[in-house]
Amino acid sequence: MITTPEVQSRLKQYLLGQLAEDSWEEVEKALLSDDDLFEELLIVEDELMDEYLSGKLSRNERSAFEQHFLNTAERYDQLKFARAFNRYLTTTRPPEPGAGRFWPALKTQPLVFGTTAIAMLLIAAIAALILIRDQRSPQTFATLTLTMSQGTRGDGPPIPVLKLPLREDALQIVLNLPEKPPPALRYQAELETAAGDKRRLEPSSQDPHSLTVVIPKTDLKQGQYAIKLFAIGNDGVEQRLQGAYLFTLE
Amino acid sequence: MKKDWVLTQEAFDKLLDWLDPDRDVAGRKYEAIRLRLIKIFTCRGCSEAEDLADETINRVAARVSEIASSYQGEPAAYFYGVAQKVYLEYIRRCKTRQAEVPADSPIINITTSSEGIEDIELEYECLEDCLEHLPTSNRKLVLEYYQQERKAKIDHRKLLAEEMGIALNALRIRAHRIRRALEECVHLCLEQEPAH
């Protein structure tokens, strides 16, 4: 069997239960005797789950996925794995392909190789020293516990103020979740300055009632801040929670 | 399900002989057919896919003495015919149990699943552990292959395939096989962990 977009599309329809009966019988007979087609089905199955999790399926496909595809415990387990795998991929970045071509090219030119190797060793040593000095994991934390404010800065509870510089290595912020948060697998936090600059904060821990984020001491500047929260559901779709966590650094 | 006929060693041996005279080849064919029957029943929405596949195999084995000498063509096609009957009986049983539902009702609804954060974290830890135990080249390949988004992902994969000196589809298959092995590892890991 040669893999073509048509074959892939047909298998996708089969998995979603969107083929007519005579067509799916034809596919099934082929699946029993064609090793390559069966492997292709397994690949399309994985790709379908990835598309579902990244919100790339059409409304119709999405409905078929939930009603037809996801109707056995095995499939549900497969989806759980795909979700964990996708989460891992979004939080980890491996080296770009092409990076490995540098060394084979250098090996053909010994003089350049030797000089470059010495230079790189020096750079690596300096970088390591800087990393050890500046980027070691924080050991001590100042903790700020925040509750979501629904209003603007003018109303609602007083906004917590923290004095800089910190004596600790980092600021640990515990974000209390709203009483009835939307169903979510996990949360993402976004820090916004008064000037509108934004950056994502990766949660360091999470429990059913709160989410904790850590900001290194070196990243703290005076100003007013708001942290917005995004719930990421089973389907991988982000939903912004109304309100924000406000605090001021002086 | 009909449980009154039990697969004997003799019937199983005859089934293997029918699949192929070479016992190793026959064993592989048997495994392949069983795996595919399970997948077919799963694709049809049957919650008892494994049982239905085994029932199909048992019925074929029960008749293999009669058909082996006269049957022409791929045995897989015969299995398929029997699987169709097993499926129709299954549907009838489901209709009897739940008159208004034509096939199986979903046994787990993703939106009402009680899966907690602890389970999710446990699966994630297993995944990290399994990734650690992958050979470095496989880990690099599977992570690079599934990284990126949309067009960037396609360009990224082309570059990766070029770097490895293989066709894009060969890369796709290789990445998929590693991913399946990873999934299997995570399931084994979860089975070994105490339930939450």
Interface residues (C-beta under 8 A of the other chain):
Chain A: T3 Y14 L15 G17 E28 K29 L31 L32 S33 D35 F38 E39 L41 L42 I43 D46 D50 S54 E66 Q67 H68 L70 N71 T72 A73 E74 R75 Y76 D77 Q78 L79 K80 F81 R83 A84 F85 R87 Y88 L89 T92 R93 P94 P95 E96 P97 G98 G100 R101 P183 L185 R186 Q206 D207 P208 N234
Chain B: A32 I33 R36 L37 K39 I40 T42 C43 G45 C46 S47 A49 E74 A76 A77 F79 Y80 D104 S105 P106 I107 I108 I110 T111 S113 E115 I117 I120 E123 Y124 L127 E128 L131 K140 L143 E144 Y146 Q147 E149 H156 L159 L160 E163 N169 R172 I173 H176 R179 R180 L182 E183 V186 H187
